[in-house]
Amino acid sequence: MAERRVTIGWAEGLHARPASIFVRATTAAGVPVTIAKKDGAPVNAASMLAVLSLGAEGGDEVVLTSEADEAEAVLDRLAKLVAEGLEELPETV
């Protein structure tokens, strides 16, 4: 299982627009990914409602995990997206 721990770079955390960007990137990756707040229960990272239910704020640490074959590269891209708080979905995700 691949795992990345990352600090949320969006000031507002994973709410509304940032959560939408993250969920779209996860869905586009095409592999199952989970996200959890530090020491919290993991949720489906491709589910908008599940991601919003985390209540993750800017500066919180989250854990991204996946058991897929391509997990390392996918998690690297998603971790960069979250850490940098990108405002648009990058073409490379």
Buried (B, 14 or more C-beta within 10 A) or exposed (E): EBEBEBBBBBEEBBBEEBBBBBBBBBEEBEBBBBBBBEEBEBBBBBBBEBBBEBEBBBEBEBBBBBEBEEBEEBBEBBBBBBBEBBEEBEEEB
